[in-house]
Amino acid sequence: MQTAPNSSGFSATRGVMLAVLSGCSFVQPLSMFILSPLLVDLAREFDVTVAQAGLLVTMTALPSAALALFIGPMADYVGRRPLLLSGLTLLAISSVASALAPNFDLILASRVLAGVGLASMGPSIFAAVGDLFPYSERGRAYAWTIGANTLSSILGVPMATVLASAVDWRWSFAAVAAITGAATAVLAVLYRPLNEGAAAGVESRRAALMQSFRNGYGAVFHTPSALAVFGSTFVNAIGLMAFETYLGALLITRYQITTGELAPIVGLAGLGTLIGSQIGGRMGDRWGHKQFMSTTVVVAALFVLVLAYADVSYWVAGALNFVRSGFMGMRFTSASVIISEAVPDARATMQAVNQSAFNAGVVLGSFGGGQVSESFGYSHISLMTLVGALLSATLIIRFVVENRDAEPRVSIEEAEAAVILREPEPV
């Protein structure tokens, strides 16, 4: 079980630790979203169809979806740092392997390795922020990690797109490997929570780990709101990632542009998500995250329909995608709040199962989107997005209970952190 550090002056260092975790949050989505603008180049390089190149997204998400189910309870037991370090290391190695891959089979294998790394990181980042900050400060702390995650789309993905256009797509993966390697080194040096993963006998460790699994999953799967959140995440991910995966190919085909010319649209989309995520937290607090989450996901899907079917210029398409991304950012923040409080006593497990549901949706969405694009064209993938959004909103409205008047439930870890983070009294 994760325990709070027990050292004086920890309040002076938690900002540094939050910055390190935000760096991890920045790196995490690069390995997934770098693929969309590169699909056309990858298909040309390895002599496969764009739909076949889309399997790279599928094979990145598949191990992440499967292994995340084990990561949550493990993160509660062995601690966050070992899983974050191993995940970052695997992401760096997989990016190097992708940059050097001589054929499609090997780059596909490298993406599987990336998925294993992603599985280790997601729940650990989310839970580590909860360990560092008491409940009253956690919202602002999550805003930093969410913002860093979004900055990856604003800075990282466009950078990779420009590199692919100016030099070669392999340099995009090399750049991601360099950034991830740097993040790994910084995490190893600066993120050192005390009393994490305390030593115990073999039998005691085994019993404690099994108890962590039983308690976490018992609480999660007996909570109707949690099950509704998982279903909502899954169906929304199918439609969302079906469209996101092939958006670059749609724009390149429609406007006859190069991969490098996608960079402004990708950057605008990331900016929209960043702005939307900040607005979403405040508006959700005012109107209720349940209603706000359900409304914004449907509005975003309507903009996807317009983007897919409207005969508009390149820059209007970029504006539509910017607004669409803004509404998705709003949805993301409200969803994070709901997830964090659905099962307060099993936050890491809750996040792990939700991550698994999302990545399972990515697997089906990227595969299904490829089939639809080959049979009917890229634009018709947007219908998958609309259906997924409607189902997602229905599950949240119908089954999630949001008690906005409830008193905050403070866990033992939160109480310990509140004491530790208190400034020392003057002597």
C-alpha positions in Angstrom: 0.0 0.0 0.0 1.3 3.5 -0.9 2.2 5.4 2.2 2.9 9.1 2.5 6.4 10.3 2.9 7.5 11.0 6.5 10.1 13.8 6.2 10.3 17.4 7.2 10.3 20.0 4.5 8.2 17.8 2.2 5.9 20.7 1.4 8.8 22.5 -0.2 9.5 19.6 -2.6 6.0 18.5 -3.6 6.0 21.2 -6.3 9.1 19.6 -7.8 7.5 16.1 -7.6 4.3 17.5 -9.2 6.4 18.9 -12.0 8.1 15.5 -12.6 4.7 13.8 -12.7 3.4 16.4 -15.1 6.4 15.6 -17.3 5.4 12.0 -17.2 1.9 13.1 -18.2 3.3 15.0 -21.2 5.3 12.0 -22.4 2.5 9.4 -22.1 0.2 10.3 -25.0 3.1 11.0 -27.4 3.6 7.2 -28.1 -0.1 6.9 -29.0 -1.0 10.1 -30.8 2.2 10.5 -32.8 0.9 7.8 -35.1 -2.1 9.5 -36.6 -0.3 12.2 -38.7 2.3 9.6 -39.7 0.0 6.9 -41.1 0.3 8.0 -44.7 4.1 8.1 -44.5 4.3 4.7 -42.8 1.9 3.1 -45.3 4.1 4.4 -48.1 7.3 3.3 -46.4 6.2 -0.3 -45.7 4.0 -0.7 -48.8 0.8 -1.3 -46.8 -2.6 0.4 -46.9 -3.4 3.2 -44.5 -5.9 1.0 -42.8 -3.2 -1.6 -42.2 -0.9 1.1 -40.9 -3.7 1.9 -38.5 -3.0 -1.4 -36.8 -0.1 0.3 -35.2 -2.5 2.3 -33.1 -4.5 -0.9 -32.3 -1.4 -2.8 -31.2 -0.3 0.1 -29.0 -3.6 0.2 -27.2 -4.2 -3.6 -26.9 -1.5 -4.5 -24.3 -2.3 -1.3 -22.5 -6.0 -2.3 -22.3 -5.1 -5.8 -21.0 -2.3 -5.0 -18.5 -3.8 -1.9 -17.0 -6.2 -4.3 -15.1 -3.2 -5.5 -13.1 -1.5 -2.2 -12.7 -4.0 -0.4 -10.4 -3.7 -2.8 -7.4 0.0 -3.2 -8.0 0.4 0.6 -7.8 -1.4 0.6 -4.5 0.9 -2.2 -3.2 4.5 -1.7 -4.6 4.2 2.0 -5.0 4.0 4.4 -7.9 7.7 5.0 -8.6 8.7 1.5 -9.8 5.9 1.4 -12.2 6.5 4.9 -13.5 10.2 4.2 -14.1 9.6 0.9 -15.8 6.8 2.4 -18.0 9.0 5.3 -19.1 11.9 3.1 -19.8 9.8 0.8 -22.0 8.4 3.8 -23.9 11.9 5.1 -24.6 13.1 1.7 -25.8 10.0 1.2 -28.0 10.5 4.6 -29.6 14.1 3.8 -30.5 12.9 0.4 -31.9 10.2 2.2 -34.0 12.8 4.6 -35.4 15.1 1.8 -36.5 12.5 -0.7 -37.6 13.4 -2.1 -41.1 9.9 -3.6 -41.8 6.3 -3.4 -40.8 6.4 -6.4 -38.5 9.1 -5.0 -36.4 7.5 -1.6 -36.0 4.3 -3.4 -35.0 6.2 -5.3 -32.3 7.7 -2.0 -31.1 4.2 -0.6 -30.7 3.2 -3.6 -28.5 6.2 -2.8 -26.3 5.0 0.8 -26.1 1.6 -0.4 -25.0 3.1 -2.3 -22.1 4.9 0.9 -21.0 1.7 2.9 -21.2 -0.1 0.4 -19.1 2.4 1.0 -16.3 2.2 4.7 -16.3 -1.5 5.9 -16.5 -2.9 4.7 -13.1 0.4 5.4 -11.4 0.4 9.1 -12.4 -3.2 9.6 -11.4 -2.7 7.9 -8.0 0.7 9.6 -7.3 -0.9 13.1 -7.5 -3.6 11.9 -5.0 -0.8 10.7 -2.7 1.0 14.1 -2.8 -2.0 16.5 -2.3 -4.9 16.6 0.2 -8.4 16.6 -1.2 -8.8 20.4 -1.0 -5.8 20.9 -3.3 -6.1 18.0 -5.6 -8.2 19.7 -8.2 -5.5 22.3 -8.9 -2.8 19.6 -8.9 -4.7 17.5 -11.5 -5.1 20.6 -13.6 -1.3 20.6 -14.0 -1.1 17.0 -15.1 -4.0 17.3 -17.4 -2.6 20.5 -18.9 0.8 18.7 -19.4 -1.0 15.9 -21.1 -2.7 18.3 -23.5 0.5 20.2 -24.2 1.8 17.0 -25.7 -0.8 17.5 -28.5 0.1 21.2 -28.8 3.8 20.8 -28.9 4.9 17.2 -29.1 2.7 15.9 -31.9 3.1 18.9 -34.2 6.9 18.7 -33.6 6.9 15.1 -34.7 4.8 16.0 -37.7 7.2 18.8 -38.8 10.2 16.5 -38.3 8.5 13.8 -40.5 7.9 16.3 -43.2 11.3 18.1 -43.1 13.5 15.0 -42.6 11.9 11.6 -42.2 9.3 10.0 -40.1 12.0 8.0 -38.2 13.2 11.2 -36.7 9.8 11.7 -35.1 10.2 8.5 -33.1 13.8 9.4 -32.4 12.7 12.7 -30.9 10.0 11.0 -28.8 12.7 8.6 -27.5 15.0 11.5 -26.5 12.2 13.3 -24.6 11.1 10.1 -22.9 14.7 9.2 -22.0 15.2 12.6 -20.4 11.9 12.2 -18.5 13.1 8.8 -17.2 16.3 10.3 -15.9 14.6 13.2 -14.2 12.0 10.9 -12.5 14.7 8.6 -11.3 16.6 11.4 -9.6 13.9 13.7 -8.3 10.8 11.5 -7.6 11.7 9.6 -4.4 8.7 9.2 -2.1 9.7 7.6 1.2 8.3 4.4 2.7 7.1 3.2 -0.7 6.9 -0.5 -1.2 8.1 -1.4 2.3 9.9 -4.7 2.6 8.1 -7.8 3.8 8.4 -11.6 3.7 7.6 -13.4 0.5 4.4 -14.8 2.0 3.4 -11.5 3.5 4.0 -9.7 0.2 1.9 -12.3 -1.7 -0.9 -12.1 0.7 -0.9 -8.3 0.8 -0.9 -8.1 -3.0 -3.8 -10.5 -3.3 -5.7 -8.5 -0.7 -5.0 -5.4 -2.6 -6.5 -7.0 -5.7 -9.6 -8.3 -3.9 -10.3 -5.0 -2.1 -9.8 -2.8 -5.1 -11.8 -4.8 -7.6 -14.5 -5.8 -5.1 -15.2 -2.1 -4.4 -15.1 -1.1 -8.1 -17.2 -3.8 -9.6 -19.9 -3.5 -6.9 -20.4 0.2 -7.6 -23.0 0.9 -10.4 -21.7 4.4 -11.0 -18.2 3.0 -11.7 -19.6 0.4 -14.1 -21.5 3.1 -16.0 -18.3 5.2 -16.2 -16.4 2.3 -17.7 -19.1 1.6 -20.2 -19.3 5.3 -21.1 -15.5 5.5 -21.6 -15.5 2.4 -23.7 -18.2 3.3 -26.2 -16.9 6.9 -26.5 -13.4 5.7 -27.1 -14.5 3.5 -30.0 -16.1 6.4 -31.9 -13.5 9.0 -30.8 -10.4 7.0 -31.7 -11.9 5.7 -35.0 -12.1 9.3 -36.2 -8.9 10.5 -34.5 -6.8 7.7 -36.0 -7.8 8.5 -39.6 -8.3 12.3 -39.3 -4.8 12.9 -40.7 -5.4 10.7 -43.6 -8.8 12.4 -44.2 -7.3 15.8 -44.3 -4.3 14.8 -46.5 -6.6 13.1 -49.0 -9.2 15.9 -49.1 -7.0 18.9 -49.3 -4.0 17.3 -51.0 -1.6 18.5 -48.4 1.7 17.1 -47.0 2.2 15.6 -43.6 4.0 18.8 -42.5 1.0 20.9 -43.4 -1.1 18.9 -40.8 0.9 20.5 -38.0 -1.2 23.7 -37.6 -4.4 21.7 -37.4 -2.9 19.3 -34.9 -1.5 22.2 -32.8 -4.8 24.0 -32.8 -6.6 20.9 -31.7 -4.3 20.5 -28.7 -4.8 24.2 -27.8 -8.6 23.6 -28.0 -8.3 20.7 -25.6 -6.1 22.7 -23.2 -8.6 25.6 -23.1 -11.6 23.3 -22.9 -10.0 21.3 -20.0 -9.6 24.5 -17.9 -13.1 25.7 -18.7 -14.6 22.3 -18.0 -13.5 22.1 -14.4 -15.0 25.4 -13.5 -18.3 24.9 -15.4 -18.6 21.4 -14.2 -18.3 22.6 -10.6 -21.1 25.1 -11.3 -23.6 22.9 -13.3 -22.6 19.4 -12.2 -20.0 17.2 -13.8 -22.5 14.6 -14.7 -24.7 16.9 -16.9 -21.7 18.8 -18.2 -19.8 15.6 -19.3 -22.8 14.2 -21.1 -23.6 17.5 -22.9 -20.1 18.2 -24.1 -19.4 14.8 -25.6 -22.5 15.0 -27.8 -21.7 18.6 -28.9 -18.2 17.5 -29.8 -19.6 14.6 -31.9 -21.8 17.1 -33.8 -18.8 19.1 -34.8 -17.1 15.9 -36.0 -20.1 15.4 -38.3 -19.7 18.9 -39.7 -16.0 18.4 -40.1 -16.4 15.1 -41.9 -19.1 16.1 -44.4 -19.1 19.8 -44.9 -17.4 21.2 -48.0 -15.2 23.8 -46.3 -11.7 25.2 -46.7 -8.6 23.8 -45.0 -8.6 26.6 -42.4 -12.3 26.3 -41.6 -11.7 22.6 -41.1 -9.0 23.5 -38.7 -11.3 25.8 -36.8 -14.0 23.2 -36.6 -11.5 20.7 -35.2 -10.3 23.3 -32.7 -13.9 23.8 -31.4 -14.5 20.1 -31.4 -11.3 19.5 -29.3 -12.4 22.2 -26.9 -15.6 20.4 -26.1 -13.7 17.1 -25.7 -11.3 18.9 -23.3 -14.3 20.0 -21.2 -15.6 16.4 -21.2 -12.2 15.1 -20.2 -11.9 17.2 -17.0 -15.5 16.4 -15.9 -14.8 12.7 -16.5 -11.7 12.9 -14.4 -13.6 14.4 -11.5 -16.3 11.7 -11.7 -13.7 8.9 -11.9 -11.7 10.2 -8.9 -14.8 10.1 -6.6 -16.7 7.1 -8.0 -14.8 4.8 -5.6 -12.6 7.0 -3.3 -11.1 4.0 -1.5 -9.8 2.4 -4.7 -8.7 5.3 -6.9 -5.7 3.6 -8.6 -7.8 0.5 -9.4 -10.7 2.7 -10.6 -8.3 4.6 -12.9 -6.7 1.4 -14.1 -10.0 -0.2 -15.1 -11.1 3.0 -16.8 -7.8 3.1 -18.7 -8.3 -0.4 -19.8 -11.8 0.4 -21.0 -10.5 3.3 -22.9 -7.8 1.3 -24.6 -10.1 -1.5 -25.4 -12.3 1.1 -27.2 -9.2 2.4 -29.0 -8.5 -1.1 -30.2 -12.0 -1.6 -31.6 -12.2 2.0 -32.9 -9.0 2.0 -34.8 -9.7 -1.4 -36.3 -13.4 -0.6 -37.1 -12.4 2.8 -38.5 -10.0 1.2 -40.9 -12.7 -1.1 -42.1 -15.2 1.7 -42.6 -12.6 3.9 -44.4 -11.7 1.2 -46.8 -15.3 0.3 -47.6 -17.1 3.6 -47.4 -14.5 6.4 -47.1 -13.0 8.4 -44.2 -16.0 10.7 -43.7 -18.4 8.0 -42.7 -16.2 7.1 -39.7 -17.9 10.2 -38.1 -21.1 8.2 -37.7 -19.3 5.9 -35.3 -18.2 8.9 -33.3 -21.8 10.1 -33.1 -23.2 6.7 -32.0 -20.4 6.4 -29.4 -21.1 9.8 -28.0 -24.8 9.3 -27.7 -24.3 5.9 -25.9 -21.7 7.5 -23.6 -23.9 10.3 -22.6 -26.9 8.0 -22.0 -24.9 5.8 -19.6 -23.7 8.7 -17.6 -27.2 10.4 -17.3 -29.0 7.2 -16.6 -26.7 5.4 -14.1 -24.1 7.7 -12.6 -25.0 9.2 -9.2 -23.3 12.5 -8.4 -24.0 13.7 -4.9 -22.6 17.3 -5.0 -23.7 18.0 -1.5 -21.7 15.1 0.1 -18.9 15.8 2.5 -15.5 15.0 1.1 -14.3 11.5 2.1 -10.7 11.7 3.3 -8.7 8.5 3.1 -5.9 7.6 5.5 -3.3 8.5 2.8 -4.9 11.9 2.4 -5.0 12.6 6.1 -1.3 11.6 6.4 -0.4 13.8 3.4 -2.3 16.8 5.0 -0.2 16.5 8.1 3.1 16.1 6.2 2.4 18.9 3.8 1.6 21.4 6.6 4.3 24.0 7.0 6.3 23.5 10.2 5.5 25.8 13.0 8.2 28.3 13.9 10.3 27.3 16.9 
